[in-house]
Amino acid sequence: MCWCLDDGTHAGPANGPVWEAAEMKMTTLADAPAYDSEQFVAAPLLDGSQSNVRVIRLSPGQTLPPHTHSTSDLMIYIAEGTGTLTVDGDTMAFDEGSLAYFHGDEELRLSNTGISGLTALAFLAPPFPPKST
């Protein structure tokens, strides 16, 4: 990304290299699948060459089963709702505005303990599931 200054010169972040955006992608949560009272939603939201973002929607009482993410680092951000996060057997509150980081081999489980929907964004690098070549 670069900024064009009034004098016609270019500037990059923190005076570092200038990056030209080759392909910018944008989406919103409104573009993501809606809640499903019958089953949890875990769907792709945005894909990059080195990472991806998945949206997770849990209706009240729903839980993602315990799982890992292979070699992908994972960050989960709770965009709305109230829940718990269980990691390697330890359970803690995980509510709107919370952000957590995991190594891919850590087993986790996300549950909606609230009375309304829980929306989480899962940021994974490298992409998970792995892209087929």
N, C-alpha and C positions, 0 to 999 in steps of 0.2 A: 504494500500500500504506500502511496506517496501523496504528498500534498504539493500543489503548485502554488508558489508564493506570488505576491503582487508583482515582483520584479522579474518573473519568468523563470526563476530557479526552482529547484525541487528540494524538498526536505523529507526525510524519513523519520521513523520513531527514534527518539533519543539520539538524534544526529547520526544514527547508524546507516546501514545501506538502504538505498531506496528500493522499495519493492513495488513492482507494478502488479496489480491484481489481474491475473490471467482469467480466472473464472470465479466470480463471487456467487455464492448460493445463499438464499435466504428463505426462511419458512417461519410459520407461527404455530402456536399450539392449536389454533383454530383449524389448521390444515391436518392435524393428527386425528387418528381414529377416536371416536367418542367412547365413553364408559360403556361397559357391557355387564349388566347385572348377573349374567350367567357364567362369565369367565373373565379372568384378568386379561388386560390388553398389554402386549409388549410388541411394539412395532417400530420399524425404521422411521426416523424423522429426517435425518440429514446425513449424507455420506460424503466423506472427503477421501483423499488418496492415502492418508496415513491414520485416519481416525473415523469414527462415526458416532452418531447420537441416536439413541433409541428413546421412545416415550413409553412410559409405563403408567397405566391407569388401573387403579384398584378401587372397586366399589366398596362400600362399607362391609367389613367382615372378610374381604378377600385377602389372600396371601400368595406371594410368589413362592414356589417350592424352593428348598435349599438348593443352591447351585454355585458353580464357579465359572470363571471366564478365561480358562486356559492361560495363555501368556499375555493377555491384554490387561493393562492397567485400567482401572475403572474409577470414575468419580460419579456419584449420584447426588443430584440436587432435587430437593422437594419444592416444587413450584406451588403446590396447594395441598392442604389436607394435614391429617394427623395420623401418625403411625408409629410402628416400632421396627427396629432393625436388629436382626440377630446375626452376629458374626462369630463363628467358631464357638457357638454355645452361649455367648454373652448377649443379652437383650437390653436395648436402651431405647429411649424415646427418640424419634426421628420425625420432626415436624416441619411445617412450612418454613422455608428459609434456611434449612439445614443442608450442609454439604459434607460428604464423606468420601474418603479415598481408600481404595483397596488394591492389593496385588491380585492378579488374576487367579491365583491358586487359593485365595481365601474363600471359604464357603460362607455365603450370606443368604438371608431370607428377609424379605420386606413384607410387612403386614399393615393393612389399614385398620386402625383401631377407632377411627372417628365415626361421626354420623353422616358425613358427606364424602365425596370422592377424594382420592389421593392421586395427584399427578406428580411423577418423578421423571427427571431427565437423566439418562445414563450416558455418560461420555466415555468412550472406549478407544484406546490406542495400544497396539494396532487394532484395526477394525475387528469387531466380533459380532456375529460369527465371522470367521475369516472369509475374505473374498475368494471366490473360485477363479482360477486363472484359465 
